[in-house]
Amino acid sequence: MAESGLTRPGFLGLQDLGVRSMEKFGRETPWDRATLQNAFRFYYDDLEESYGDWHGFDQNVLFVISRTSTGVRLGY
């Protein structure tokens, strides 16, 4: 069976990325455009470095950012 590449350490890396984002931009969801764009770029740049060459990356990255951000904020 082919390995997908996003293993347990990869998922833990997403959680760490979410925690670092909250430390940088605050626990509350950013509502002003500049902060929201900066928070998105914070996630996107890190994820693109690791997974940007994956087929479908651009189509799925918003879901990954939303899910990671929500999960960390809710304590998952």
C-alpha positions in Angstrom: 0.0 0.0 0.0 1.4 3.4 -1.0 2.0 5.8 1.9 0.0 9.1 1.6 2.8 11.2 3.0 0.7 12.9 5.7 1.5 10.6 8.6 0.9 11.1 12.4 4.0 13.4 12.6 2.4 15.4 9.8 -0.9 15.7 11.6 0.9 16.7 14.8 2.8 19.3 12.7 -0.5 20.8 11.7 -1.6 21.0 15.3 1.7 22.7 16.2 1.1 25.1 13.3 -2.3 26.0 14.6 -0.9 26.6 18.1 1.8 28.9 16.7 -0.9 30.8 14.7 -2.9 31.4 17.8 0.1 32.6 19.7 0.9 35.0 16.8 -2.6 36.2 15.9 -4.7 35.5 19.0 -7.2 32.9 20.1 -10.2 34.6 18.6 -10.9 34.3 14.9 -9.5 37.4 13.2 -12.3 39.6 11.7 -10.3 42.4 10.1 -9.1 41.7 6.6 -5.4 42.3 7.2 -5.1 40.0 10.2 -7.2 37.3 8.4 -4.9 37.5 5.3 -1.8 37.4 7.5 -3.1 34.4 9.4 -4.0 32.6 6.2 -0.6 33.4 4.7 1.1 32.1 7.9 -0.6 28.7 7.4 -0.3 28.6 3.6 3.4 29.4 3.4 4.2 26.6 5.9 2.0 24.1 4.3 3.1 25.0 0.8 6.7 24.4 1.7 5.9 20.8 2.8 3.0 19.8 0.6 2.8 22.4 -2.3 3.9 19.9 -4.9 1.0 17.5 -4.1 -1.7 17.2 -6.7 -4.8 19.1 -5.5 -2.9 21.1 -2.9 -4.5 24.5 -3.9 -7.9 22.9 -4.0 -7.6 21.5 -0.5 -5.5 23.9 1.4 -8.4 26.2 2.6 -10.1 23.1 4.1 -6.9 22.0 5.9 -6.4 25.6 7.3 -10.0 25.9 8.4 -10.1 22.4 10.0 -6.7 22.9 11.7 -7.6 26.3 13.0 -11.0 25.3 14.3 -9.6 22.1 15.9 -6.9 23.9 17.8 -9.3 26.6 19.0 -11.7 24.0 20.2 -9.1 21.8 21.9 -9.0 18.9 19.5 
